[in-house]
Every structure is written in structure tokens, then in C-alpha cells.
Amino acid sequence: MLKFILIFLLVLLLVRLLLRMLLPVLIRRVFQNIQKKQQPERRPEGSVYVETNAPDNKKPPGEPTDGEYIDYEEIR
């Protein structure tokens, strides 16, 4: 029983030591990855970039795009 307790305490101490050494490194890497994803893409100064917002599915001309008009009667 004493042997089990000693081994358990040694393993616990080793785990705590490893966590103290490795956890800050892992957290730093995670934060760096998050920052890289949030930063906008930088282009060299003077370069020209054009974004187009072309619709994928074009509707035929003459078809209403604002929706349907529905007649209604006012009820009093």
C-alpha cells in the first residue's frame, strides 16, 4: 500500500511539473493561431485588388426582383 501511495505521488508531481512547462507553450501557440486568423490579409503598397460581387444565379430580364404584389381590401 505504501508503495502505491509513493508511486501515485511521484506520478502526480511529474504531471504537475510537465503541465507547468508545457501548458504556457500550448496556450501561446493557440493565441498566435487565433491572432493570425483575425488579422486581415496584407497586400504590398500600390497593388490593385478588385473584388466583384457578381450574383451566381442570374434572373431573366423582366422578372420582378422585389417580390410579388398582392391586392388587399381594407376591412373596417
C-alpha positions, 0 to 999 in steps of 0.5 A, spaced: 500 500 500 505 504 501 508 503 495 502 505 491 501 511 495 509 513 493 508 511 486 501 515 485 505 521 488 511 521 484 506 520 478 502 526 480 508 531 481 511 529 474 504 531 471 504 537 475 511 539 473 510 537 465 503 541 465 507 547 468 512 547 462 508 545 457 501 548 458 504 556 457 507 553 450 500 550 448 496 556 450 501 561 446 501 557 440 493 557 440 493 565 441 498 566 435 493 561 431 487 565 433 491 572 432 493 570 425 486 568 423 483 575 425 488 579 422 486 581 415 490 579 409 496 584 407 497 586 400 504 590 398 503 598 397 500 600 390 497 593 388 490 593 385 485 588 388 478 588 385 473 584 388 466 583 384 460 581 387 457 578 381 450 574 383 451 566 381 444 565 379 442 570 374 434 572 373 431 573 366 430 580 364 423 582 366 422 578 372 420 582 378 426 582 383 422 585 389 417 580 390 410 579 388 404 584 389 398 582 392 391 586 392 388 587 399 381 590 401 381 594 407 376 591 412 373 596 417 
